[in-house]
Amino acid sequence: MKNYENETKAGMIYGLSAFLLWGLFPVYFKQLYELNFAEIVSHRIIWSVVFLYILLKLGKKFAQTKALFLNKKTAILLFVSGILIALNWSIYIYAVNINKIVDASLGYFINPLITMLLGVIVLKEKISNTGKFAIFIVFIAISIQIYDVGGLPFISVILPLSFAIYSLVRKRIKIPSLEGLFVETTMVMPIAIVALFFIAKSGQNHFDFSWFGLFITLCGPLTVIPLLLFNSAALRINLSTIGYMQYISPTMQLLIAVFFYNEQINSAKIVSFILIWIALVIVSVSSVYANKKAKI
């Protein structure tokens, strides 16, 4: 019993640490204001590969990871997932660069419900009536944004959609996240290298062997460490607890955007956020009720 309590406590600490780090991402990426989003994403991919390689070698998992490159079907799927995660990173960093952290936060709040919708459409998963109602509320929230901006709210929609599709692809592969992240980022790394080559050729390269250059290399560890913490948490606490904790990050990002970077949030966005929070509460309460009912 005591060991279970210790494991649960450790899981909570790991989970909170992961979501707090993700919540602080805007502060880190804001420090790289001299770089455009393409340069930041390229460095994020390259230094993630380097850091993951070190971890796999230390954990003596690199030999089995190499086999993933030789499986044609797995390699193709991981290349697709690599493109999708690179797209997700690009949109997020672009949002931070142009002072649209509020829009990114809105996207991350929508993310669980978009994932749920894709599960229904693609995987033919069953969804409760409360789940359907929650998704309907999200569509109303997105419609308000469309009306407000006079078009599709690109960041708030494409950000969660790209990650939801990424999750869908990774679910089909069923391999450990650390090994999978290494393979998928390695496969898109040539694109990142080519991008940095053209950036350097245009005279815009900002990486050098200075403290700022070292700060850029932190893209790698800061990408991987929260993921490792998240995986450690998932092994120790139930998924419903993690489900509630995942709203820590977008809430932090929203608060940082409004109170630290003075981003404007108009009435349409406030209404959209309220609707999405209502949808999330509906899904969460329904999930708790279903779990209690299953235990009876």
Disulfide bonds with the S-S distance in Angstrom:
none
